[in-house]
Amino acid sequence: MASSRLGARGQCLRLLKTRGFLLLKLLAAVLAVLLFCEFLIYYLVIFRCSWPELKTPEGAGALGAPKAPEPVLRAMFLADTHLLGAVRGHWLDKLRREWQMERAFQTALWLLQPEIVFILGDVFDEGKWSSPEAWADDVGRFWKVFRHPPHVQLWAVAGNHDIGFHYQMDTYRIKRFEKVFSPERLFSWKGINFVMVNSVALEGDGCDICSRAEAELLEISHWLNCSREEHRPRGCRDRQRLPASAPILLQHFPLYRRNDANCSGEDAAPPDEKYTLFKERYDVLSQEVSQKLLWWLRPRLVLSGHTHSACEVQHGAGILEVSVPSFSWRNRNNPSFIMGSITPMDYALAKCYLPCEDMVLTTYCVAAGCLMLITLIPTGLVSAPFHFGRRVLRKFKTM
C-alpha cells in the first residue's frame, strides 16, 4: 500500500515537472515573439536603409587642387503622423499606432543618425477641434514618441488636421501650433535654405490669414532674391545675406496635379484611387497658388504630404516634388520616410520603408498557431484525429 502511494506521488511530481517545463517553454516563446515583433523587427528592416550618395563634384579648386567637398546635411522627412486625440482615439488604437511610430522613429534615429527631421503636416489628428487640455495631452504624447537628442533639430509644418481647413482655421489654432514648433518660415543650415509654408492658409480668397501668409512669402521671396544678387541692390543692403542656393520648399498640401495617375511604386495610391481627380484647395493647392509659389520662391525641390501615398512629380523647369507617404500604420500598411543628403547645390533622396503591419500580424498568427499545437500535443487531442483517420484507412484496405 505504501509503495503504491509513493509511486502515485512520484508520478504526480513528474507530471507537474513536465507541465512546469512546458509552461516555461511557452512563456519563453511568447516573450521571444513579442521581442521580435515589437523591437527587433524595426532594427532588421531599417538597418537595410542607407543615406543616398551625392555625385562627386567635378572641377578643381585653386591652383589645380581638388575641389573641397561641400558639407552634407542628412535630413529625414516624415508626413502625416496623425497622433490620435481624445475624441476619435480609442485607447488600444492609440497604444498600437503610437508604439509603432515611436519604435520606428527611435530606431531610425539610432541607426541612421540624422541631423534634422521634418514632419510635413498633420502631426496631430484632432488639432482642428481639440480643447486646450486635450491639446496639451496630445503635445506631451508627441514629445514622448518623437523625443530626440539636443543635437538633432525637429521642424514641422501645419496641416489641415493641426489647425483645420481654411474654413476652420483661426489665429488661435495657428499660434497654438507655432508655440509647440516654430513660427519661422525661413531658416538656413549648412548653406541650405528651407522655406516652411503654411499651405492651409494659401486659399487665395484674400482672407486676413491668407493675406498675411502671402505677404510673408513675398517677403521671403524678396529676401532670397537679394541673396542671389552678387552686387546687392539698394533695397537689399539692410538685410542679412542668406546662402545663395535655391531653397527647398516644405509644405503639407501638394502643388497642383490632376490626380496620382502617373505615380508609381509599391507605396503609391491604390489603382482604384489613382485616377480620381483631386479637388483644388482640398486635396492639392490651386493651380494659381502653385504657380505663385514656384514663381516667387524658385525652389529646387518641393516636399509635401497630405495624400498618405507616395508620388514624384516634375513641375515647370524640372522642379521635383516628392509627396511623402504617411509614417503611421493607421493610414497605410507599408509606411516609409524620405532620407535626404543635401548640399547647397545638390541633393540626393532615398526611401526607407518601415515594417509592414500585415507582416507583423501574420507573425503573431503563425506563432499563436504553433504555440497552440505545442500545448495540445501532450494532451493527445492533436494526435487523436490522426489515429482515427489511420483506423478508417485500415478498414477500407481490409474490405
C-alpha positions as CSV (number, residue, x, y, z in Angstrom):
1,M,0.0,0.0,0.0
2,A,2.8,2.4,1.0
3,S,4.8,1.6,-2.2
4,S,1.7,2.3,-4.4
5,R,1.2,5.6,-2.7
6,L,4.8,6.6,-3.2
7,G,4.6,5.6,-6.9
8,A,1.5,7.7,-7.4
9,R,3.1,10.6,-5.6
10,G,6.2,10.3,-7.9
11,Q,4.0,10.1,-11.0
12,C,2.3,13.4,-9.9
13,L,5.6,15.1,-9.3
14,R,6.9,14.0,-12.8
15,L,3.6,15.3,-14.3
16,L,3.9,18.6,-12.5
17,K,7.6,18.9,-13.5
18,T,6.7,18.2,-17.2
19,R,3.9,20.8,-17.2
20,G,6.2,23.3,-15.5
21,F,8.8,22.9,-18.2
22,L,6.1,23.2,-20.8
23,L,4.8,26.4,-19.2
24,L,8.3,27.8,-19.1
25,K,8.9,27.0,-22.8
26,L,5.6,28.6,-23.8
27,L,6.4,31.7,-21.7
28,A,9.9,31.9,-23.4
29,A,8.3,31.5,-26.8
30,V,5.7,34.3,-26.2
31,L,8.4,36.6,-24.9
32,A,10.6,35.8,-28.0
33,V,7.7,36.6,-30.4
34,L,6.9,39.9,-28.6
35,L,10.6,40.9,-28.6
36,F,10.8,40.2,-32.3
37,C,7.6,41.9,-33.4
38,E,7.8,44.9,-31.1
39,F,11.5,45.6,-31.1
40,L,13.9,43.6,-33.3
41,I,11.9,43.8,-36.5
42,Y,12.4,47.6,-36.6
43,Y,16.1,47.2,-36.4
44,L,16.2,44.4,-39.1
45,V,14.1,46.4,-41.5
46,I,15.6,49.9,-41.0
47,F,19.1,48.5,-40.9
48,R,18.8,47.9,-44.7
49,C,18.4,51.7,-45.3
50,S,21.4,53.9,-46.1
51,W,21.9,57.5,-46.9
52,P,22.0,58.3,-50.6
53,E,25.3,59.4,-52.0
54,L,25.8,62.6,-53.9
55,K,27.7,62.8,-57.2
56,T,31.3,63.8,-56.8
57,P,31.7,67.4,-57.9
58,E,33.9,67.8,-61.0
59,G,36.5,70.5,-61.4
60,A,39.3,71.8,-59.3
61,G,39.9,74.4,-56.7
62,A,42.6,77.0,-56.5
63,L,46.0,76.1,-58.2
64,G,44.6,72.9,-59.6
65,A,44.0,71.3,-56.2
66,P,40.9,69.0,-55.9
67,K,37.7,70.8,-55.1
68,A,36.8,70.6,-51.4
69,P,33.6,68.6,-50.9
70,E,30.7,70.6,-49.6
71,P,29.3,69.8,-46.2
72,V,26.4,67.4,-46.5
73,L,23.2,67.7,-44.4
74,R,21.4,64.5,-43.5
75,A,17.7,65.1,-43.3
76,M,14.7,62.9,-42.6
77,F,11.3,63.8,-43.9
78,L,8.1,62.3,-42.4
79,A,4.5,63.1,-43.0
80,D,1.0,62.5,-41.6
81,T,1.8,61.0,-38.2
82,H,-1.8,61.7,-37.1
83,L,-1.4,61.2,-33.3
84,L,-4.9,60.3,-32.2
85,G,-6.8,62.6,-29.8
86,A,-9.4,62.4,-27.1
87,V,-12.5,62.2,-29.4
88,R,-11.7,59.6,-32.1
89,G,-8.8,57.9,-30.5
90,H,-9.6,54.5,-28.8
91,W,-7.0,53.7,-26.2
92,L,-5.9,50.5,-27.9
93,D,-5.6,52.2,-31.3
94,K,-3.5,54.9,-29.7
95,L,-1.3,52.4,-27.9
96,R,-0.7,50.4,-31.0
97,R,-0.1,53.2,-33.5
98,E,2.0,55.4,-31.2
99,W,4.1,52.4,-30.2
100,Q,4.8,51.6,-33.9
101,M,5.8,55.2,-34.6
102,E,7.9,55.5,-31.5
103,R,9.8,52.3,-32.2
104,A,10.3,53.3,-35.9
105,F,11.4,56.8,-35.1
106,Q,13.8,55.9,-32.2
107,T,15.3,53.0,-34.2
108,A,15.8,55.3,-37.2
109,L,17.5,58.0,-35.0
110,W,19.8,55.3,-33.5
111,L,20.8,53.6,-36.7
112,L,20.8,56.5,-39.2
113,Q,21.9,59.4,-37.1
114,P,20.1,62.2,-39.0
115,E,21.0,65.9,-38.2
116,I,17.5,67.3,-38.8
117,V,13.9,65.9,-39.0
118,F,11.0,67.5,-40.8
119,I,7.3,66.5,-40.3
120,L,5.2,67.6,-43.3
121,G,1.9,68.4,-41.6
122,D,-1.0,66.5,-39.9
123,V,1.2,65.9,-36.9
124,F,-2.0,65.5,-34.8
125,D,-5.3,64.1,-35.8
126,E,-7.6,66.3,-33.8
127,G,-5.8,69.6,-33.5
128,K,-8.5,71.3,-35.5
129,W,-11.1,70.8,-32.7
130,S,-9.2,69.7,-29.5
131,S,-9.7,71.6,-26.3
132,P,-6.7,73.2,-24.5
133,E,-6.5,70.2,-22.1
134,A,-6.7,67.7,-24.9
135,W,-4.1,69.6,-27.0
136,A,-1.7,69.7,-24.0
137,D,-2.1,65.9,-23.7
138,D,-1.5,65.3,-27.4
139,V,1.6,67.5,-27.3
140,G,3.0,65.6,-24.3
141,R,2.5,62.3,-26.1
142,F,4.1,63.7,-29.3
143,W,7.3,64.6,-27.5
144,K,7.4,61.2,-25.9
145,V,7.1,59.4,-29.2
146,F,9.4,61.8,-31.2
147,R,11.9,62.6,-28.5
148,H,15.3,63.3,-29.8
149,P,18.8,64.3,-28.7
150,P,19.6,68.1,-28.4
151,H,21.9,68.0,-31.4
152,V,19.0,66.8,-33.7
153,Q,16.6,69.5,-34.9
154,L,12.9,68.8,-35.4
155,W,10.7,71.1,-37.5
156,A,7.1,70.7,-38.5
157,V,4.7,72.5,-40.9
158,A,1.0,72.8,-40.1
159,G,-1.6,70.5,-41.8
160,N,-5.3,70.6,-42.0
161,H,-5.7,68.3,-39.0
162,D,-3.4,70.5,-36.9
163,I,-5.2,73.8,-37.5
164,G,-8.3,72.9,-39.6
165,F,-9.1,73.5,-43.2
166,H,-9.4,77.1,-44.5
167,Y,-13.0,77.4,-43.2
168,Q,-11.9,76.1,-39.7
169,M,-8.5,77.6,-39.0
170,D,-8.1,80.7,-36.9
171,T,-5.3,82.7,-35.4
172,Y,-5.6,80.9,-32.1
173,R,-5.0,77.4,-33.6
174,I,-2.1,78.7,-35.7
175,K,-0.4,80.3,-32.8
176,R,-1.0,77.2,-30.7
177,F,0.7,75.1,-33.2
178,E,3.6,77.6,-33.7
179,K,4.2,77.7,-29.9
180,V,4.9,74.0,-29.9
181,F,7.1,74.0,-33.0
182,S,8.3,77.3,-34.5
183,P,6.8,80.3,-36.3
184,E,9.8,80.7,-38.5
185,R,9.1,80.4,-42.2
186,L,12.7,80.6,-43.5
187,F,15.9,79.2,-42.0
188,S,19.3,78.2,-43.3
189,W,21.7,75.5,-42.2
190,K,24.9,74.4,-43.8
191,G,24.3,76.8,-46.6
192,I,20.9,75.3,-47.4
193,N,17.7,77.4,-47.4
194,F,14.4,75.8,-46.2
195,V,11.1,77.5,-46.6
196,M,8.3,76.3,-44.3
197,V,4.9,77.0,-46.0
198,N,1.5,77.1,-44.2
199,S,-0.2,75.7,-47.2
200,V,-3.6,75.5,-45.4
201,A,-3.6,79.4,-45.5
202,L,-3.0,79.5,-49.3
203,E,-6.7,79.6,-50.2
204,G,-6.2,82.6,-52.4
205,D,-9.5,84.2,-51.4
206,G,-8.0,87.3,-49.7
207,C,-9.0,86.3,-46.1
208,D,-6.9,88.0,-43.4
209,I,-4.9,84.9,-42.5
210,C,-4.4,84.1,-46.2
211,S,-3.3,87.7,-47.0
212,R,-0.7,87.6,-44.2
213,A,0.6,84.2,-45.3
214,E,1.1,85.5,-48.9
215,A,2.7,88.7,-47.6
216,E,5.2,86.6,-45.6
217,L,6.0,84.5,-48.7
218,L,6.6,87.7,-50.8
219,E,8.9,89.0,-48.1
220,I,10.8,85.7,-48.2
221,S,10.9,85.8,-52.0
222,H,12.5,89.3,-51.9
223,W,15.0,88.2,-49.2
224,L,16.0,85.2,-51.3
225,N,16.3,87.3,-54.5
226,C,18.6,89.7,-52.6
227,S,20.9,86.9,-51.6
228,R,21.1,85.7,-55.2
229,E,22.5,89.1,-56.4
230,E,26.3,89.3,-56.4
231,H,26.1,93.1,-56.1
232,R,23.3,93.9,-53.7
233,P,20.7,96.5,-54.8
234,R,19.8,99.4,-52.6
235,G,16.7,97.7,-51.2
236,C,18.7,94.7,-50.1
237,R,21.5,96.4,-48.1
238,D,19.7,96.3,-44.8
239,R,19.1,92.6,-44.9
240,Q,21.2,89.8,-43.7
241,R,22.7,87.9,-46.6
242,L,21.3,84.3,-47.0
243,P,23.2,81.5,-48.7
244,A,22.8,81.9,-52.5
245,S,21.4,78.4,-53.0
246,A,17.8,77.9,-54.3
247,P,15.5,76.9,-51.4
248,I,13.8,73.6,-50.5
249,L,10.1,74.1,-50.1
250,L,8.3,72.2,-47.3
251,Q,4.5,72.1,-47.1
252,H,1.6,69.9,-46.3
253,F,-0.7,70.2,-49.3
254,P,1.0,69.1,-52.6
255,L,1.3,71.5,-55.5
256,Y,-1.5,71.2,-58.1
257,R,-1.7,68.0,-60.1
258,R,-4.8,66.4,-61.6
259,N,-4.5,63.0,-59.9
260,D,-2.0,60.3,-59.0
261,A,-2.2,58.5,-62.4
262,N,1.5,59.0,-63.1
263,C,2.6,57.9,-59.6
264,S,4.3,54.5,-59.3
265,G,5.9,52.3,-56.7
266,E,4.6,49.9,-54.0
267,D,3.6,52.8,-51.8
268,A,1.7,54.8,-54.5
269,A,-2.0,55.2,-54.3
270,P,-4.1,52.1,-54.9
271,P,-5.2,51.5,-58.5
272,D,-8.9,52.3,-57.7
273,E,-7.8,55.8,-56.3
274,K,-5.1,56.8,-58.8
275,Y,-7.5,58.2,-61.4
276,T,-9.7,60.1,-59.0
277,L,-9.5,63.8,-59.8
278,F,-8.0,65.9,-57.0
279,K,-10.1,68.8,-55.7
280,E,-8.2,72.1,-55.6
281,R,-7.8,73.7,-52.2
282,Y,-8.8,70.4,-50.6
283,D,-6.6,67.6,-51.9
284,V,-4.0,69.9,-53.6
285,L,-3.2,73.6,-53.8
286,S,-4.9,75.5,-56.6
287,Q,-3.2,76.0,-60.0
288,E,-2.9,79.7,-59.4
289,V,-1.3,79.4,-55.9
290,S,1.0,76.6,-57.1
291,Q,2.3,78.8,-59.9
292,K,2.8,81.7,-57.5
293,L,4.9,79.6,-55.1
294,L,7.1,78.3,-58.0
295,W,7.5,81.8,-59.4
296,W,8.1,83.6,-56.1
297,L,10.4,81.2,-54.4
298,R,12.1,79.4,-57.4
299,P,12.7,76.2,-55.3
300,R,15.0,73.4,-56.5
301,L,12.9,70.7,-54.6
302,V,9.4,70.5,-53.0
303,L,8.4,68.0,-50.4
304,S,4.8,67.6,-49.3
305,G,2.4,65.2,-47.6
306,H,-1.4,65.0,-47.2
307,T,-2.3,62.2,-49.6
308,H,-0.8,59.5,-47.4
309,S,0.7,57.9,-50.6
310,A,4.0,58.4,-52.5
311,C,4.4,60.3,-55.7
312,E,7.0,62.2,-57.7
313,V,6.0,65.0,-60.0
314,Q,8.1,67.3,-62.2
315,H,6.9,70.9,-62.3
316,G,7.9,73.6,-64.7
317,A,11.6,73.7,-65.5
318,G,12.4,70.3,-63.9
319,I,11.4,71.1,-60.3
320,L,10.9,67.8,-58.5
321,E,8.1,67.5,-56.0
322,V,8.1,64.4,-53.7
323,S,4.9,63.5,-51.8
324,V,5.9,61.7,-48.7
325,P,3.7,58.7,-47.6
326,S,2.2,58.5,-44.1
327,F,4.5,57.4,-41.3
328,S,1.7,55.6,-39.4
329,W,0.1,52.1,-39.8
330,R,-3.2,53.8,-39.2
331,N,-3.0,55.3,-42.7
332,R,-1.2,52.6,-44.7
333,N,0.1,49.1,-44.3
334,N,3.7,50.0,-45.5
335,P,4.7,53.3,-44.0
336,S,8.0,54.9,-45.0
337,F,10.0,58.1,-44.8
338,I,12.5,60.0,-47.1
339,M,16.2,60.3,-46.4
340,G,18.0,63.3,-48.0
341,S,21.7,64.0,-48.4
342,I,21.7,67.7,-49.2
343,T,24.3,70.3,-50.0
344,P,23.8,74.0,-51.1
345,M,23.9,73.0,-54.8
346,D,22.8,69.4,-54.9
347,Y,20.7,66.7,-53.2
348,A,20.0,63.0,-53.3
349,L,17.0,61.3,-51.9
350,A,16.2,57.7,-50.8
351,K,13.2,56.0,-49.3
352,C,13.3,53.9,-46.1
353,Y,10.4,51.5,-45.6
354,L,9.2,50.6,-42.1
355,P,7.9,47.1,-41.2
356,C,4.5,46.2,-42.9
357,E,1.7,45.8,-40.4
358,D,0.3,42.7,-42.1
359,M,3.8,41.0,-41.8
360,V,3.7,41.6,-38.0
361,L,0.2,40.4,-37.7
362,T,1.0,37.3,-39.8
363,T,4.0,36.6,-37.5
364,Y,1.7,36.8,-34.5
365,C,-0.9,34.4,-36.0
366,V,1.7,31.8,-37.1
367,A,3.3,32.0,-33.6
368,A,-0.1,31.6,-31.9
369,G,-0.9,28.5,-34.1
370,C,2.5,26.9,-33.3
371,L,2.1,27.6,-29.6
372,M,-1.4,26.0,-29.7
373,L,0.0,22.9,-31.3
374,I,2.8,22.7,-28.8
375,T,0.2,22.9,-26.0
376,L,-2.2,20.4,-27.3
377,I,0.3,17.7,-28.4
378,P,1.0,16.4,-24.9
379,T,-2.8,16.1,-24.2
380,G,-3.3,13.7,-27.1
381,L,-6.0,16.0,-28.6
382,V,-3.9,16.6,-31.7
383,S,-2.9,13.0,-32.3
384,A,-6.5,11.6,-31.8
385,P,-7.8,12.7,-35.2
386,F,-4.7,11.2,-36.9
387,H,-5.2,7.8,-35.1
388,F,-8.9,7.9,-36.1
389,G,-8.0,8.6,-39.7
390,R,-5.5,5.8,-39.7
391,R,-8.1,3.3,-38.4
392,V,-10.6,4.3,-41.1
393,L,-8.0,3.8,-43.8
394,R,-7.2,0.3,-42.5
395,K,-10.8,-0.6,-42.6
396,F,-11.1,0.4,-46.2
397,K,-8.0,-1.6,-47.1
398,T,-9.3,-4.8,-45.5
399,M,-12.6,-4.6,-47.3
